[in-house]
Amino acid sequence: MSEPFGTRDLHRRAGLLGLPVGAAEESAVLELVTDILDVVGGLDAPSDPAAAQPGWPVRDPTPEDDPLNAVTLWTDVEPTTDGPLNGMRVAVKDSVAVAGLPLSAGSALLTGFVPSTDAAAVARLRAAGARVVAVARMDEFGLSAGGDAGLGGPVRNPFDTTRTAGGSSAGCAAALHYPGVDVAIGADQGGSIRVPASWCGVLGLKPTHGLVPCTGTVGIDHTVDHVGPLARTVEDLAAVLQVIAGRDPDDPRQPRTPPPSDYLAAVGSAPSGLAGVRLGVVRQGLDGATPPVADALRRTVRNLRDLGAAVTEVDLPEHAEAGPLAFGTTVEGMAALFEAGGNGYQWSGRYWPELAARIHAAWPDQAANLGPAAKAVLIAGSHLRAAHRGERYATAQNGRPRLVAAYERALDGLDALVLPTTPGLPHPVDEPSDTERVRRGWAVLANTVPTDLTGHPALSLPLAEADGLPVGVMLVGRPFTEARLLRIAATCEQAGQFSATRPRGT
């Protein structure tokens, strides 16, 4: 049975819609609305996910075992079966569900939420023998990439703890510098895997859109949601991708996903040089780069040529058009997603009523505690929906094929495009104004956000450094050519080109 719905409710809702209900029709409309709500109210409500959870051990991090503030909790979630990842220890971004463990997505709004089902990627890892050992900190709802805008404070950079780790998968990248973490699972809607990978000197892969299922993750918009691995070695990255890639009938983001390639075989057969590999440096990828990053990329290009690669410069003016398209897509998309309890509407797959119930229950008391980025995105998105009824969102979505075509044109005759992953070095851990914190957390996405819109695979490699800090170099390939990107990465790794991939005793 639904909650009571009376005449006042009728006119309030109609007013919000700009939909007048006259006196002559008021009674009929109210009766019909009541009929609908009574029927829908008879659906079973989601059960309390905390009522039947496995008793995984959980403990809070300490300054001794988490000096970088990368972890929300330590745990030991056992594998479900043996497999190729036996013994591998995984940190999972706090937006990726692990049954029986709290999930907050970096926000006080979800404090106390405990999913009852593993995300598809987590289920596949556990079925392959991996253990989940940590939940990793993130920027709130993935709406910033600075690594300093989430619940629990900034995640610190392992190479300079006065700087941030980058985000939003901040804890995933930083935790790879702990001896008890082998690989991590992050999510990427604008660069959230690749930015922290770049700043923390590890590898981070945003797969082709749809290659890895996002089922059981807190997203932003289905058309830009990606889940992918971070690791210290190419072999580990390939091993994880081998397990988590592939179709999931519960995920609507995978209409054209082919079977996974043999990523481990591609890495294992990598040649000692890059002879025959054709790379294109995107001129516009350097437009906003700081001098240290630009210089680091030029040194990397020389090294790639020394390994035998044919490197040319590529003009891709549409690269600079991605920012407005990203805002037009994700801001309104995120607002719509929140209005639908984090699920959205009109797709076939597995919905998450537990998440919707948690958002609904927590909203009255916790919405005020959302950070400036989340409030700005939700308010702007809600305004756009009300003022334009989806016209701006539709325009942004229709602009994406032009960007896709531009990247395909740039890739013609090449194996991969090359860009600096981020335009600058890690941010200082300081006390900027709220506006500055959010704006700088968005600015770092200049080179990463285009491929979230186009869906092309993009891999950040620790191929450079500047001022004693890692500088990520990003390879972008055609859809579903992850094996080719990993093969190039493995050659660079074997040739000793990785600048900093091992823990620094943290």
N, C-alpha and C positions, 0 to 999 in steps of 0.2 A: 504494500500500500504506500502511495506517495505521500509526501507532506501536504498539509492543507494548502489549497490554492484558491484564493478568493478574488473578488472584484478588484480590490486594490492591486493585487499581484498582476492581474490581467492587464490593467491600464499601465502599470509601471513597465512591464515587459514590452507592451505594445509601443509605449513612448520611446524606449531605448531603441526600438527598431524603426521608429518613425512611421509606424503603422497604425493609423487611427482606427478605433473600434467604436462605432456609433451606438447610441442608446437602443436603436431598434434591433441590433444584432448582438448586443452585449450578452444577453442570456444564452443564446445559442452557441456563441463562440466559447463562453465560459464552460458550458456543459461539455462541449467537444474536447476542449483542452483538458478538462478533468478526466474524461474517459481515457484520453491518451496517457496522461500521467499515471492513472491507476493501473493501466496495463503494463507500462514500462516499470512501474514501481514493484511489480510482482517478480521481476527478474532477481535471481539470487545475488546478494551482495558479496563482494570478495571476502573470503575468510581472513582471519587475523594471521598474517604470515609468521608471526612469532610463536604461534601455538604449537607448531610441529616442525621444529627446526633441529638439524643435527647439532650436536654439542661441540662444534669446533673450538679448539682453544683460541682465546683472544687475549692479547695483552697490549697495553699502551706502550708506545715508543718512549725511549729515554734519551737524554742528550748523549749518552755513551753509544747506544746502538742506532741512533738516528740524528747525527750531528747536523745534517742538512735540512732537517724538518721535512723530509720527503714522504713520511709514512703516517697514515692515520691510525693504523693498527697492524700489529704483527699477528700472524695466525699460522695454522698448518692444516690446510684443507687437502685431504688425501685424494690421490687419483682414484678413479672408479675402476680402471683396468690397467694392466701393463701395456706398454707400447713403445714407440720409438723415442719418446721423450722421458723415459724412466729417469728419475732423479733430478730432472730440470725444475728449478725453483722460480716461480713466476710472481711478479708484482702486477697487480691489476688496478687500472685507473678507477677512481671512486665513482665513475658513472657506468661501470660495467658490472652487472649483477653477479654475485656469488651467493648461492643459496645459503642462508643462515648467517650471513655477515651483513653488518650495517652498510648502507649506501647513502651518501649524502650529496653527491655531485658537487661537492665543495660549498654547499649552502646550508644555512641553519634551517631552511624551509623543510628539508628532508631528514632532519635529525630524528633518529629513532626508527627510520624506515628500514625494514629487513626483508629483502626479496626472498621468495620461497622457491625460485627456480634459477638455475644458472643461465647466464647469457650463453648464446650458442657457441661463441668462441671459447668461453671457459669450459663448457661441457666437452668440447672437442679436445681441449688441452688435457683435461683430467682423464678422458678416455684414452689418451695417448701416453699416460703415465706421469704427467707433470703434476706438481704440487703448487697450490697457491699459498704463498708465504706472507704476502703483504697486500694491503690496500693502500694505494698511492694517492697523495694529495693532488689537487687540481684547482684551477681558477673556477670561480662559481659558474656552474652550468656551461662551462667551456666558452664563455662569452668574452674572454680576454686571453691574451697570450703572453702576458708579462711574467707569469709565475708568482705574482704577489697579490692576487685579487680573489683568494679563496678562503674558506673556513680554515682557521688554524695558522694564518699568517704566511709570509713568503717562504717559498722553497729556495734554499741557497745553492749557489753554484759550487760544484766540487773543486773548481780551479781557483776560485776567489770568492770566499764566503761573504764578502761585502757586496756581492752582486747576486742577481736572481738566476734561477735555473731556466727561465723561459716557460711558456705554457701553451695550451692549458694542461697538457699531460706532464706537468712539471715534476711531480714525484716519480713518475715512471722513469724519466731519464736520469734524475739524480740518484735514485735508488740503485741503478746499475753500477754505481761506484761503491756499493756495499758488498762485502764478500758473501753474504747469504742470499743474494738475488742474481739470477743468471740472465733472465729475459723479462720483458714487460709487455703488457697489452695496453695500448692507448687508443684514443679516438681522435678523429681529425675532421673538423668541418671548415677550417680556414687555414690550418697549418699546425694544429695542436699536437701532432706527433713530431713533426719535422723541426719546429722552432726549438723545443727543449732538447731534441737530439743534437741540433747544431750547437747550442750553447754549452751542452754538457759533454761534447766530444764522443758521442756514440752514434750508432746507426738508427735511423727511424724511417719506416716505410709507410707511406699512404698508398695502399693498393688501388688498382682500378676500381671505380665505383661498382659495387655489387660483387666483387670477388670474394670478400669476407663478409659473412652475415653480421648485421648489427642487431639482431634480435636480442632483447634483454639489456639494451643500453639506453641511457637517457640521451636523447638526441636533440637536434635543433631543427632540422628539416630533412625529410627523407631523401630529398634529391641531392643533398650535400653530405649526408652522414657517411663516415668511413670508420672502420676499425682496423688496426694494424699493429705490427710488432715493433719493438725497440730492442736492441741487443748490442753487445760489445764486439761480436764477431759476425762475419757474413754467414758462416756456417750455422750459427745459432739462429740468425734471422731467417734463413731459408728453411731450417728445420721447423720453426714455429709456423711460418707461412704454409708449409706443406700440410700441416695438420688443420689449420683453421680455415683455409680457403675452400670454396665449393658451395654448391647450392644448398639452401635451407628453405624448405617449403613454407616456413613461418615468416619469411622476410620478403616484403614486397619490392625491395630494392634490387632484385636479382633477375630481371626478366630475360636477360641475354647472357647470363654468366656461363662460360664454357667450363668443362672440367679443368681442375688445376693442372698446371705443368709440373714436371719433375724438377723442382727448384734445387733440391740437393744435388741432383746429377749435374745441373748447370754449373753450380758452384764447384763441384768436385772436378769438373773437366775444364776449369778456367785455364787459359794459356798463360804463359809467363809474361807476355807482352800484349799490347793493344793494337798490333798490326791489323789493318783491315777495319778497325772500329772508326766510325765517322761520328764526330760530335759537333754540335753547333752551340756556340756561346750566344745567349740571347742579349742583344745590345741593351734593350730596355730593362733587363734585370740588374744592370749596373747604374741606372739613372739616379736612384736614390741612395746608392751605397755610400757608406762613409769611406774615407781614404784607406783606413786599415783593412777594411773588408775588400774593397776593390783591388788593392795591392795583393792581398792574399789570394784572391781568385786568379789574378794574372800569373802569380807564381805557380798555382796549381795547373793552369793551362800549359805552362812550359813543361811541367812534370809529365802531364798526360801526353804531350807531344814526344817527350823523351822516351816514353814507353811505347811509342809507335802509332798513337792515335792521330788521325787526320782531323784537325780542329779548325773550324771556320767560324766566322761571325754571322749571326742570323738576325734579321730585322723582324720584329714581331710587335708592331705598334698597338695591336689590340690588347696586349698584355696589360697596358695601363688602364683599359676600360673595365677591368675586373672588379675594382672597388665598388663603384655604384651598383653593378649587377649583384655583388655579394650582399650589400646592405639591402637592396630591393628584394632579394630572395630570403635571406635569413632573418631579418628583423620582423617582417610580417609573418614569415613561416613560424618563427619561434613563438610569437604572440598567439597565433592560431593553435599551435601545439599545446601551449599552456592552458588555453581556454578549454581544450579537450583533454585536460588531465595528463599531459605529456604523451598522449597517444596519437592525436590527430584523428581524422575521419576519412572514410571512403577508400580504404585499402583492404586487401585480403591478406590475412596472416594472423599471427598471435599477438593479441592486444595485452595490455598490462593494467588490468583494473586495480591491482594493489597500488600502483603508482598514482593513478587518478584519485583513489580514496585518500592516500596520504597527502597529496597536494590540497585536496578539498578540505581535509580536516585541519591541516596546519596553516592554511592561508589566513584565517582571521587573526591568529596570534603571532605568526612568524613573517608575514609578508613585509612588515615594516623593517625587518632585519635584512632584506635583500640588499645587495650592494648597488652602487650607482650604475654600473654597467647593465646589470639585470633590470633595474627599474627603467633605465633609459630605453633599452631594447623593447621591453614589454609595453611601455607607454607609447613609444613611437609606432610600434607595430599595431597596437590596438587602434591608435588614431588613424593610421593608414587604412586599416580595415573598415573603420566606420566612415571615414571621409571619402574613400574611393572604391569601396566594396570589391577589393581584390584587383582593381585595374593596374595599380603599380606593381603588384606581385606578378601579375600576368605579363606585363611588359618586361620586367626583369627576366622572367623565365624564358620569354621568347627571344631575349637577347643572347642567351647562352649558346645556341647553335652557331652564331657568328664567331664566338670565342673558340668553340670546338674546332670549327673549320680553319681558323687562323693557326691553331696549334698543329693541326694535321698538315697544313701547308708548310709550316716551319720545320716539321719533322720529315718532310719529303726528302728522301735520299740520305737520311741520317739514322743512326742507331739511338741517339738520345740528344736532348737539349741540356745545356749546362747553365746554371745560374747560382749565385750565392743564395743560400737558403734564407738568410735574413739580411736586411740592409745594414745592420749595425751590430755592435758587440753587446753583451749582456747588460741589462739595466742595473744601476746601483740599488741596493736595499736601502731606501731612504724614505722620507715622508713627503712625497709630492702631494699636490692638491688632488682631490678625487678626480677632477677633470683631466689633469695631466696623467695620472696613473692609467685611466681608461684609454686615453688617446694614444699614449705610447704603447699600450698593450695591443691596440689595433694596428698601429703603424708597422709593427714587425711582420705583419702578414702580407706585405706588398708582393712578395715573390711566391708565396705559397698558396694564397687564396685562389689564383686562377685555376689551378688544377683540381681544386675541390669543385669548381663550377663545371669544368670540362670533363672530369672523371678520369683523366689520364693518371697513370701511376707515377709517383714521384718519390725518390729515395734520397735522403740526406746522408752524406758521408763525411766523416771527420778527416777531410783531405788538406786542411789548411789551419793556420793559426796566426794570431796577431796579438802583440802585447802580452804574450803568455797565455792567451785564451783561445779555445777552439773556434774555428770558423767553418761552418758546415757548407759543403758544396752539393748542390742538388742536381740529380739526373732526372729528367722527365722523358718517358718513353710513350710509345703508342699503347692503346688499351690492351691489357692482358699480356704485356711483354715484360712482366716482372722477372722472368728467368734471364732475359737479356741484361737487364739492369743489374741483377745480382751477379751475373758472370763478370761484368765490367768491374763491379765492386770487389769481387774476389781477386781479380788480377791486381787491382790497386793495393789490396791488403797484402797479397803475397810479395809485392814489390816494395813493401815497407813504406807505403805512401800515407798510411793513417797516422794522423798527428798525435792523437791521444785517445786511447780506447781502454786503458786499464785503470782499475781503481787506484786512487792515490792515497791509500791507507786511511780513508775516512771511515 
